[in-house]
Amino acid sequence: MPNKKHLDDERHISRLTRETLALVLAGGQGSRLYELTRWRSKPSVYFGGKLRIIDFALSNCINSGIRRIGVLTQYKAHSLIRHLVQGWTWVQAGLREFIEILPASQRIGGEWYRGTADAIYQNLDIIRTHDPRLVLILAGDHVYKMDYGPLLAAHASTDADMTVCCIEVPLEEAAGALGVMTVDESGRIIAFDEKPAEPAPLPGKPDTCLASMGNYVFNTQFLFEQVVKDAETPGTQHDFGRNIIPSIIKTHNVYAYPFRDPNTSKQAYWRDVGTLDAFWQANMELITVTPQLNLYDRNWPIYTNQRQSPPAKFVFDQPDRRGEAIDSMIAGGCVISGASVQRSLFFSDCRAEEQSIVRDSVILPEVEIRKRARINRCIIDRGAIIDEDVVIGEDADADRARGFRITDDGVVLVTPDMLNQALHNPR
């Protein structure tokens, strides 16, 4: 017979998720990804062989039972909006389920979104029409799988005004990049610094700090009060991390919620793929035998815009032109024609021709790698054509001379523009 307490907990979480409106902040420029975000916002960057980064936040909402979602867009949003329209319109609006696109449309005043708090402030009228009990604010540019139900339950149980999702990260990863907090023994936040140069370490862990994931839960009325107050305050950056959180931690109940694996209670998987090296590394992790991020989990699927492509195809089996892929992920529509792919990811509709070799690389959709080309430790952006006999990733000086970007870890970014193949197609 089912445990009554367990059923009560499930019903409690179910009520909370039904009464929650999720707002996904998806306007980020992603400047540290350089040319990879020249034509698209960071949340719409490709990831994992067939997905976009924003698919993780949206899928987490759907899998958690949160079916009222707004996506706030701004920077070069065409690619993202098209992805949402084509791939995320299957929720049932008639059942009070929806995914609304909320572009920066100058609803209040004449400015675009000036910060995360201002983005919420400019959509207060829309939030009011949905009348949620709680508002879940999510960063749309991180890679992770998370059930938001226990987060909402923890927020309710602590009688919090605001709850901040947090994760333990190395000091060097957080420095200048993430908000860092200090908590007391109850989990209440007593100090918060946004992107400090020298983050405060955790007690007993001198190399680690407690960093914000950019995910927040607010009681709705409290959220309204704070973003209105912020909008009326001169000199503010209109940002949750820089302004609102530091201003309320001494006067209100603001708690941290540690993101942990529900089965092991250990640190859960979370990646801020905000640099080219981090983006390349997170993709490379997926091709290991048992990656920490399981994209094959049927109990927690990651939804996306599914292109109707034929199966991947491998042709020729001769010593000098064998179509093969080893320790790799190959998406639908790809043809590996007498080429060797090793420890790499091929997104949809790519081609690799005979005697070409691709190693340790992330190949985005519709890339063509022609005969005898060699690609090593590269990120090749969508639609690029690598000509016959071209070698990339073996001679850093030669790659720089051709205008390719090389990261601190030696990963080479190649875009169509760098190859004088100016697609000007923000996809």
N, C-alpha and C positions, 0 to 999 in steps of 0.2 A: 504494500500500500504506500502511495507517495507520502513523503514527509510533509506534514502540514506547514511547518515553518518554511521549508523550501518553497512550497507553493505560494505561501503568503509573500515571500521575498520576490518571487517571479511576478506575481500580480502587482506588487508595489512598483517594481521596475517598469513593468508594462504600462502602468498608469503614467509614470513619469515620462517615459519616452513618447507617449501619445500627446502629452501636454507640453512637449518641448518643440521649439522652432530652432533648427540649425542654420547658422549663417556661415558660409564658407568664404573666407577672404582669399580671393583668387586674382588680385590685381598686381601681384608682385612682378617687378622687372627682371629679377634674377641677374643682376649686373655681373656677378662673379662667374657666371657661365659664359660671359663674353659673347662671341658670335652665335653661340647656340640659341641665344634668346634675342637675336637681332630681329627676327620676324615673328616671334611668339612670346607669350608670357611664361614665366617659370612653371606655373601649374599645368600648362599645356605641353610641356616638354615630354617627349617619349620616354618610356621606361619599361624594362623587363620583357622585351621582345614583341609586345603587342599593346601595351597599356600607355596611358598618360599619367603623370604624377597625380593629378586631381582625382583620378579614379579611386585612389585609396581612401581619401576622406569621404567621398560620396558613397562608396561601397560600405565603409564602416557605419555610416548612418543607416543605410538600408538594412544591413545585417543586424544592427542594434535595435531595429524597430522604429527608428526615427524617420518618418516619411514626409515631413514638412521641411523643405530645404530651400534656402535662397543662396545663390552664388553671386558674390559681388565682384564684378570685373572692372578693369580699368586699362592697364598697359597692354597695347597691341592685342586686343581681345578677340580679333576675328577668328583665329584658329581655335581658341577655346570655346567661343560661342558656337561655332559650327560643330565642334565635337559634342557639346552638350545637346544641341538640337538633334543631331543625328543619332546619338547613342544613349540619351538619357530621357527620352520622352515617353517611356513606357509606364511610368507611375500613373496611378489612377486618380485624376483630379476629382472625379465624382465622389471618391471615398475620402476626401480631405487629405489626399496625398498629392504632393507636387514638388517639382524642382523649378523654381523661378530664377530667371537671370536678371540680376539687378545691376546694370551698368551704371557708371558714374554719369548721371544725367542732370546734375545741377538742380536737384529738386528743392534744395534750400540754399538761397544765395546763388552766386555765379561761379563758384569754385568747383574743381574736380575734387575727388577724395584727397584730403590733405594728410591723412594718417588713418590708422586702424579704427580709432575711436570716432573720427569724423565720418568714416564710411558707414558706421552704424547710425550716427546722428542723422545723416542725410536720408536714412531710410526708416526713421521712426514712424512715419505715418503708415508705411507698409507693415511694419512689425505690429502696430496697434490693430490693424485689421484682422490679423490672425489670432490675437489675444492669447499668446502662450503663457503658461505658468513660468516656464524657464526658457532662457535663451542660451543655446550652446554655440559659441563662437569658435570656429576652427580655422587653422592655417591650411591653405589648400596646396601647399608646396612641400609636404613631407611624405616619406614612404614608411608605412607601418600598418599593422592590423590591430584594431582596438575595439572592444565592446564598450560603448559609451554608457550602457545601462548601469553598471556598478559605479561609474563616475557620478552619474546623476543621483544614485542612491546615497553615495557618500556625501554629496553636497547637501542633500536633504537631512541626513542623520546628524551632521555637525551644525545644523542651523546656520549655514554659511550664507553670507551675502554674495560672495564670489568664491569660486574654486578655480585654482590654476593647475593644470596638468603639468607634471614635472618628470624629469628623467635625470639619472646620474650620467655625467659625461666627463671626459678628461678636461682639465683646465685649459689646455691649448686649443681644444676644439671649441670651447665656449668663449674664449677671449675675443672680444670685438665682434662676436657673431650672435650670441644668445643672451637672453635675460637670465640673471642668476639670483637665486633667493636663499635666504636663511630662515629656518623654521625652528619653533620651539618643540618641546617633547610631545605636544598634542597635535602637531602638524600645522599649527597656525603660522602664517608668514609674518616674520618680524622685521625683515629687511629685504629689499628688492633693488637690484641694479640692472639697468638695461645695457647689454653689450659692454660690460666693463673691460678695460684693458688687462686688469689683474683680478680675475674672479676670486671670490671668497671660497676657500676649500671647505669640504664637509669635515666635521669633527672626526678625527681618527683616520681620515682619508685625504692626505695632503695633496694628492694629485688629481682629486675628483671634486666636482662641484654639483650642485643641484640646479638644473637649468629648466627654464620654461619651454614647453613644447609649442607655445603659441595657441593652446586650446583653453578656453575659459567657459565656465558655467556661471550665469548670472540669474538671480531672481529678477524677473522682468522689470518691475517698478524701480528696483534699485539701479538697474542698467540705465533706464530712462533718466533718472535723476543725475547719474554720474556723467553721461555723455552730454546732457544739456549744460550741466555745470562747467564741463570742460570747454564746450563751445563758447561759453560766455567769459572764459578766463583769458586775459591777454598774455601773450608770450608763450603759449603752450604749443607743442608739436602735434597735439591731438592724437596721441598714441597711448595704447593701453600700457605698454611696458615702460615708456618714459614718463608718463604723466599720471594716468589714472591709478594704477596699482600702487605706486609710491605714496600717492595722496590719501589713500584709504586704509592702509594696513594698520595704522595706529588707532583708528576710530571705528573700524568695522570688522566683521568676522570674515577674514580672507584666509582660506586654507589651501594647502598644497595637497594634490592627489598624486602619489607616486605611481607611475605606469610600470606595472610588473606583469610578468607572464602568469596567467591565472592557474596554470598547472604546476609550475615550479616555484613561483614567487620570486624568481630571479629577474634581473634586468630584462625587460622586453625589447624586442627588435624595434628600432626607430632610426631613421636616417634622414639627415638634412642634406640632400644632394645639391647643395648650393654652390659647389665649386666643380670644375671639370674633373679634378682628381676624385672627389667624393662621388660624383656621378658615375665615372668609369668604374670605380671600385665597387660600388653598390650593385651595378649590373654584373660585374665579374663574380660577385659572391653567389649569384643565382645559378651559375653553371657548375658549382661544386656538387658533390654527391648528395649531401644533406644540408642544403642552405638553411640559414636561420629563418629566412622569409620563405614560407611555403606557398607558392602560387598554385599548387595542385590540391589545396585543401577544399574539398567539396562542402564542408560545413561553414566555410567563410569565404565564398567566392569573391574575386575582384572583378566587378563588371566593367565593361568598356564599350566603345563603339565597334562592333564586330564587322569588319569588312568581309564581304562574300568572296573569298578567295579559294582557289583550288588547293589541294594539299601540296606541301613542299615536295620537290622532286629532285632526285639524285641520279645522274646519268653518266654512263661510261665506266668501264671497269678494266682499264688497261694500265700497265705499269707507269706510263708517263702522263696519263690523264684519267684519274679515278675520281669520280664524284663522291666526296666523303665529308662527314662532319663528326668530329671527335670532341667529347666534353663540351658540347655547344647546344644552343637553343635556336631552332630554325622555324620561323613563322610561316603561315600559309602563303601560297603564291610564289615562294622562292624557288629558283632553279639553280642547283649546284651542278654545273655542267663540266665534269672533268676537273674540278677545282678541289682544293683541300682546305677545309675550314677547321681550325683548331682553337678550342677554348674561346669561343666568340658567340655573339648574339646577332642574328639576322632578323630584322623586322620584316614586315609584310612586303612581298613583291620585289625582292632583291634578286640580282643575277650575279653569279660568279662563273666566269668562263674558264676554259681549259687551261691547265697549268698555272692558274693563279693560286696564290697562297694567302690565307687570311689567318692571322694569329692574334689572340688576346685583344680582340677589338669589338666595338659596338657599332653595328652597321644599321643605320636608321632606314625607314621605308624607301623603296623605289631606287635604291642605289645600284649602279651597274659597275662591276669590277671586271674589266676586260682581260684578254689573254695575257698570261705570264706576268700580271701585276703581282706585287708583293705588298701586303698591308700588315703592319706589326704595331700593336699597342696604340690603336687609333680610335677616334670617334669620327665617323663619317656621317655628315648630316644628310637629311632627306634629299633625294633626287640627284645627288652628285654622281658624276660619271668619271671613273678612274680609267684612264686610257691604257692601252696595251704597253707592257714592259715598264710601267711606272712603279717605282719603289718608294714607299712612305714608311717612316718609323725606324729606319736603320741608320740614317745619317742626319743628326740634328741640325748641323750647319746647313746642309742642303735643303732640309725641310723649312728652316727659317727663311732661307733665301727665296723660296717659292711662295712665301707669305703665309705659311701655315702657323698656327699657334701651338706652342709646346709648353706644357705645364711644368711645374717644379718636379713632378715625379716622372717626367719624360713621356707623358701621353700626348699624342698629336691630334689636334682638332682640325678637320678639313671640312669646309663648307663649299657649296656650289659657287658662291661669290669668289672665294679664294682661287677657284679653278677657272675664273672668268666665264662661269656658266650662270649668269645672273638670272635666276628664276624669278626673283621678286614675288615669290608665291608664299605667303605667310601660312604654312600648313603645319 
